[in-house]
Amino acid sequence: MNSKLNLKNQEFNQDTVRSLWLKGIDSLRGCSISDSELESELLLRAALGFSKSDFFSSLRNIVPENERLLVEQLIQRRMAGEPTSYILGCKEFYGIEFCVSKEVLIPRPETELIVDLSLNKIKDNFLIADIGTGSGCIAVSIAAHSRDIKIIAVDKSIDALRVARKNLIRHGMIETIDLVNADLLTSFRPGLKFDLIVSNPPYIPLNIYRRLPQEIKYEPDIALNGGLDGLEIIRCLVWQANELLSDGGSLLFEVFSECSREAVNLTSELMPGTKITVHNDLLGLPRVIEAAKL
């Protein structure tokens, strides 16, 4: 693929930080990438090693050739559809920066609702399971705002657990969070009881998943594809959680908004006697199902 064509034949010679930024904006906008101004800024800052304040105070500076080429490479990757978070290798979640790679789902703001709801429930000595931990963003965010708790973070992907471990080390959570390689809750012995189980499982129905933008397809299928009805993994999660929740314990899991009614019905069936609540996200869409044992 001709890089000059990709960048609309723009020459990246003797450019200032500002001119590279503007050319990046134009190139990304030409690929229908939303928020192209911010994304161009983030990619330039990564290539040039600038903080936000350094970036804006250096707009008139000439960019050396080697750094200009790196900027061009990053812009090309974004134009090809690769998510900015993967290019940068990091993503902020709940005010904390996490390492991310193509082995894990990119943390999203709507998932922060699980952390909010969890923090409202947690008491000292709580035992918590984070199922499908991915980058570990939910577990680390909960632990960062709690005391005297223990979290077991589970993922069936060894590669995902390697990323999670980096984040545990980065944020000093090795003693608080244990990582377990397993499929959902299958590795836990009978009789073990959790006070709280949280999960952002794969929940996108297959017919919708197949029509997702190319950018989303960079993320792991195992973290997105929820099967024919979007509830394939959730059924197993709810059924297993029912046996492992303590009295008074709660299950919190994210759900595809269009499948929330079906998710409530299956939770009622598989966890009889629990109080079920649907929590909406900031857009007013059903986002998190809560099942509380009474």
Secondary structure, 3 states (H helix, E strand, C coil): CCHHHHCCCCCCCCCEHHHHHHHHHHHHHHCCCCCHHHHHHHHHHHHHCCCHHHHHHCCCCECCHHHHHHHHHHHHHHHCCCCHHHHHCEEEECCEEEECCCCCCCCCHHHHHHHHHHHCCCCCCCEEEEECCCCCHHHHHHHHCCCCCEEEEEECCHHHHHHHHHHHHHCCCCCCEEEEECCCCCCCCCCCCEEEEEECCCCECHHHHCCCCHHHHCCCHHHCECCCCCCHHHHHHHHHHHHHEEEEEEEEEECCHHHHHHHHHHHHHHCCCEEEEEEECCCCCEEEEEEEEC
